[in-house]
Amino acid sequence: MAFTPLDHLRGARIWVAGHRGLVGSAIVRRLAEESVGELLSATSSELDLRDPRATEAFVERHRPDVIFLAAARVGGIHANRTAQAEFLYDNLMIGANVLRAAQMFEVPATVVLGSSCVYPRDTLQPIPETALLTGPLEPTNEGYAIAKIATLELGKMLRRQYGLRVVSLMPSNVYGPGDNFDPLHGHVMASLIRKVATAARDRDDSIEVWGTGSPRREFIFVDDLADAAVFALKHYDDDLHLNVGPGNDTSISDLAHLIADVAGWSGRLEFNPDMPDGTPRKLLDVSRLTALGWSATTDLRDGIARTLAWYRDSMDRAAPSIEPAE
């Protein structure tokens, strides 16, 4: 059957796996703008994606036309380096089970959300898609990265062997409303926003920032990523994954100062070089996606302001949603 992009959305039954997480919830918001037929979802307590039979039964029962695979076990540098086995196993099983079920029940299209951590620690900058598997990974997130690479490669092999349409996206560091703001287990952006917001509220004079502040990272606002996922579903059909990001990066030091400025906090940032920096730089080459006609629209300051406002509102309401359910 010829690839007819809009037919995958108009009236389609769409399963967003991980719909309550950072990326999944943004995809749900984005799909509200489309003429979809039905949005399917299940919480982790209702459906354990590590269980192959349960996953297959869910897909067989609901027969989705499209799957957005946004479910994952995620965490920052501390969580990744201290629970490598769990990060590898859980994400490996989630990816394998969902893709296998999609193949078994002939789901017309699946969009896989990966991570830029799949690339080698030391590689070309900006990082092209072809850099995958050309060098050693960053040791602090090796388990998570291997699971994501395996999911990516499985999607590619299922496409080649069975004709399964799998589109894989590799985003830069994702942030936004609904992130995990735990200072120990969250990603760098969310952790810094929480530290700065708390310091501003409590009128603290300083906060600790892990590492030297020199590593450079590229950040994409989660709603931009959700838009890219829908765009790729409509306009892309190839087994080579697509990088997704704004195409520019910043140092962790500059990021921390920017968050402090947005929050209106003028305290002192104390960098702790005894904590790991991780990969020195991760800037993606997004020229292939840009050539298709998509680019990010949320600049870093605006995205931080929107995320900070969401977090402060969550603190004011003492909402349990400060940490995502999945």
C-alpha positions in Angstrom: 0.0 0.0 0.0 1.3 3.5 -0.9 2.3 5.8 2.0 -0.6 8.3 2.4 0.4 10.3 5.5 -2.9 12.0 6.4 -4.8 8.7 6.4 -2.7 7.7 9.4 -4.3 10.5 11.5 -7.8 11.3 10.2 -10.1 9.0 12.1 -7.2 6.9 13.2 -7.0 4.9 16.5 -3.7 6.1 18.1 -2.0 4.6 21.1 0.4 6.8 23.0 2.4 4.5 25.1 3.7 6.5 28.1 0.9 9.0 27.8 1.4 10.4 31.3 5.1 11.0 31.0 6.9 14.1 29.8 7.0 13.3 26.0 3.8 11.2 25.9 1.6 13.9 27.5 3.0 16.5 25.0 2.1 14.1 22.1 -1.4 13.8 23.6 -1.7 17.6 23.6 -0.5 17.8 20.0 -2.9 15.1 18.8 -5.8 17.2 20.2 -5.2 19.5 17.2 -5.7 16.6 14.7 -8.9 14.8 13.6 -8.0 11.5 15.2 -10.6 8.9 15.7 -9.6 7.6 19.2 -6.7 8.1 21.6 -5.8 4.9 23.4 -3.8 4.8 26.6 -3.0 2.6 29.6 -1.1 3.5 32.8 1.9 1.4 33.9 -0.4 -0.2 36.6 -2.9 -1.2 33.9 -0.3 -2.4 31.4 3.2 -3.5 32.1 5.1 -3.0 28.8 7.9 -5.3 30.1 5.4 -8.2 29.9 5.3 -9.4 26.2 2.0 -11.3 26.5 0.2 -8.3 28.2 1.5 -6.0 25.5 0.5 -8.3 22.7 -3.0 -8.7 24.2 -3.4 -4.9 24.4 -2.5 -4.4 20.8 -4.6 -7.3 19.6 -7.6 -6.0 21.5 -7.4 -2.4 20.5 -5.9 -2.7 17.0 -4.3 0.8 16.8 -3.5 2.4 13.5 -0.6 4.3 14.9 1.6 3.8 18.0 3.8 6.5 19.5 6.3 4.7 21.7 7.1 7.3 24.3 7.2 5.0 27.3 10.6 4.5 29.0 12.4 4.4 32.2 14.3 7.6 32.3 16.5 9.6 34.7 19.4 12.0 35.0 23.1 11.2 35.2 22.9 9.9 38.8 20.0 7.6 38.2 21.6 6.3 35.0 24.9 5.5 36.4 23.6 3.8 39.6 20.9 1.6 38.0 22.4 0.6 34.7 21.0 -2.9 34.8 17.4 -1.7 35.4 17.7 1.0 32.8 18.9 -1.5 30.2 16.4 -4.3 31.0 13.3 -2.2 31.4 13.9 -0.1 28.3 15.0 -3.1 26.2 11.8 -5.0 27.1 9.5 -2.0 26.5 11.0 -1.4 23.1 11.1 -5.0 22.0 7.6 -5.9 23.3 5.8 -2.9 21.7 7.6 -3.3 18.3 7.0 -7.0 18.3 3.3 -6.5 19.0 3.1 -3.9 16.2 4.6 -6.4 13.8 2.4 -9.3 15.0 -0.8 -7.4 14.5 0.3 -5.3 11.5 0.0 -1.8 13.0 0.3 0.5 10.0 2.8 3.0 11.6 4.9 3.2 14.8 6.9 6.3 15.9 9.7 5.5 18.3 11.1 8.2 20.6 14.8 7.6 21.3 17.5 9.8 22.8 20.7 11.5 21.6 22.6 9.5 24.2 22.7 6.7 21.7 25.6 8.4 20.0 29.3 7.8 20.9 30.8 9.9 23.7 33.4 11.4 21.4 32.2 11.9 17.9 31.6 14.6 15.2 29.9 17.8 16.2 27.1 18.4 15.2 26.3 14.7 15.4 25.0 13.2 12.1 22.6 10.3 12.2 25.4 8.2 10.6 27.5 8.5 13.7 25.5 5.7 15.4 27.7 2.8 16.5 30.9 4.4 15.4 32.5 4.6 18.9 32.2 3.9 22.6 29.2 5.2 24.5 29.3 7.6 27.5 29.8 5.2 30.5 27.3 7.0 32.8 24.3 6.2 30.6 25.5 3.2 28.8 22.7 0.9 29.9 19.9 3.3 28.7 21.7 4.0 25.5 22.2 0.3 24.6 18.5 -0.3 25.1 17.6 2.6 22.9 20.0 1.5 20.2 18.5 -2.1 20.3 15.0 -0.6 19.9 16.1 1.5 17.0 17.8 -1.4 15.3 14.8 -3.8 15.9 12.5 -1.3 14.3 14.9 -1.1 11.3 15.0 -4.9 11.0 11.3 -5.3 11.3 10.9 -2.8 8.5 13.3 -4.8 6.3 12.0 -8.2 7.1 8.2 -7.6 7.4 7.7 -4.1 5.8 6.7 -2.7 9.2 6.6 1.1 9.0 8.7 2.4 11.9 9.9 6.0 12.2 12.5 6.6 14.8 13.4 10.0 16.2 16.5 10.9 18.2 15.8 14.1 20.2 18.3 16.3 22.0 17.8 16.9 25.8 14.0 17.2 26.3 12.5 19.5 28.9 9.2 21.1 29.7 6.0 20.9 31.8 5.5 17.4 33.3 9.2 16.7 33.7 10.8 14.9 36.7 12.1 17.7 38.9 13.7 15.5 41.5 17.2 17.0 42.1 18.8 13.6 42.4 17.1 11.6 39.7 15.9 14.2 37.2 17.7 15.5 34.1 19.9 18.6 34.3 17.3 21.1 33.1 14.6 20.0 35.5 17.0 19.6 38.4 18.4 23.1 38.0 14.9 24.6 37.6 13.9 23.0 40.9 17.1 24.1 42.7 16.8 27.7 41.5 13.0 27.9 42.2 13.5 26.6 45.7 16.4 28.9 46.3 14.4 31.9 45.1 11.4 30.9 47.3 13.6 30.3 50.4 15.9 33.3 49.7 18.9 31.0 49.7 22.3 32.6 48.9 23.7 29.7 46.8 23.0 26.4 45.1 25.2 23.5 44.1 25.5 22.6 40.4 27.0 19.2 39.6 30.1 19.1 37.5 32.3 21.8 36.1 29.7 23.6 34.1 31.7 23.2 30.9 29.8 20.4 29.1 27.5 21.7 26.3 24.0 20.4 25.7 21.2 21.0 23.2 17.7 21.4 24.7 14.4 20.9 22.9 11.1 22.0 24.4 8.8 19.0 24.8 5.9 20.5 22.8 8.3 21.1 19.9 9.3 17.4 20.0 5.7 16.4 20.0 5.1 18.5 16.9 8.1 16.9 15.3 6.8 13.4 16.0 3.5 14.2 14.3 5.3 15.9 11.5 7.6 12.8 10.9 4.6 10.5 11.0 3.0 12.6 8.2 6.1 13.3 6.1 8.9 10.7 6.7 9.2 7.0 5.8 12.7 5.6 5.9 14.7 3.2 8.1 17.3 5.9 9.0 16.4 7.6 12.2 16.0 11.4 12.4 17.7 13.8 14.7 15.4 16.3 16.4 16.6 19.5 18.1 16.8 23.3 17.7 20.3 23.1 16.2 22.1 25.1 18.9 23.6 24.3 22.3 24.7 25.9 25.5 27.0 25.2 28.4 25.7 23.9 31.7 27.1 27.0 33.3 25.3 29.4 30.9 22.2 27.3 31.3 22.3 27.7 35.1 22.8 31.4 34.9 19.9 31.7 32.4 17.5 29.8 34.7 18.6 32.0 37.6 17.9 35.1 35.5 14.5 33.9 34.3 13.6 33.0 37.9 14.8 36.4 39.2 17.3 34.9 41.6 20.7 36.5 42.0 22.4 34.0 44.3 25.7 32.2 43.8 26.2 29.1 41.7 28.7 26.7 43.3 29.9 24.1 40.7 31.0 20.8 42.2 33.8 19.3 40.0 33.7 16.0 42.0 30.4 15.2 40.3 30.5 13.7 36.8 30.1 16.0 33.7 29.0 13.2 31.3 29.6 13.6 27.6 31.6 16.8 26.8 29.2 18.0 24.1 26.0 16.7 22.4 24.9 18.9 19.5 22.8 17.2 16.8 23.0 17.7 13.1 19.3 18.4 12.3 19.8 19.3 8.7 17.8 16.2 7.4 14.7 17.1 9.4 15.1 20.8 8.5 15.2 19.9 4.8 11.9 18.1 5.2 10.4 21.4 6.4 10.4 21.2 10.2 12.2 23.3 12.7 11.8 24.0 16.4 10.0 27.2 17.3 10.5 27.6 21.1 13.6 29.5 22.1 15.5 28.4 25.3 14.5 31.4 27.4 10.8 31.1 26.6 10.9 27.3 27.2 12.5 27.8 30.6 10.0 30.5 31.5 7.1 28.2 30.6 8.6 25.2 32.5 9.4 27.3 35.5 5.9 28.7 35.6 4.5 25.1 35.5 6.8 24.0 38.2 6.0 26.9 40.5 2.3 26.3 40.0 2.8 22.7 40.9 4.6 23.6 44.0 1.9 26.1 45.0 -0.8 23.4 44.6 1.5 20.7 46.2 0.6 18.6 43.2 1.8 15.0 43.0 2.3 15.6 39.3 5.7 17.3 40.0 7.1 13.9 39.2 5.6 12.1 36.2 3.7 8.9 36.7 5.6 7.1 33.9 
